[in-house]
Amino acid sequence: MDSGNQVASKSSKYGKRLAKIAKALGNNINGTPVNYKVYMTSDVNAWAMANGCVRVYSGLMDMMNDNEIEGVLGHELGHVALGTRWLK
């Protein structure tokens, strides 16, 4: 999915901000490594997959403060923790 989207670099303002927020939440959920990235789009969204892939859209980051983004990430990490079980 990353190949079809512009991904913010880790050194960009979005990449640095996401890294700062995500640091408090950790990068491993029940043994699954978490891979955080920002998609550069005005859309307001975030999503996660059972394999630890967590994506946040820059449009969402533009609208929310750090605490709100941390809440969104917590929600997305719940999907990682539950794996495919949350789909049932």
Helices and strands as residue ranges (DSSP letters): G 2-4, H 13-23, E 28-29, E 32-33, E 35-39, E 46-48, E 53-57, H 58-63, H 66-82, G 83-87
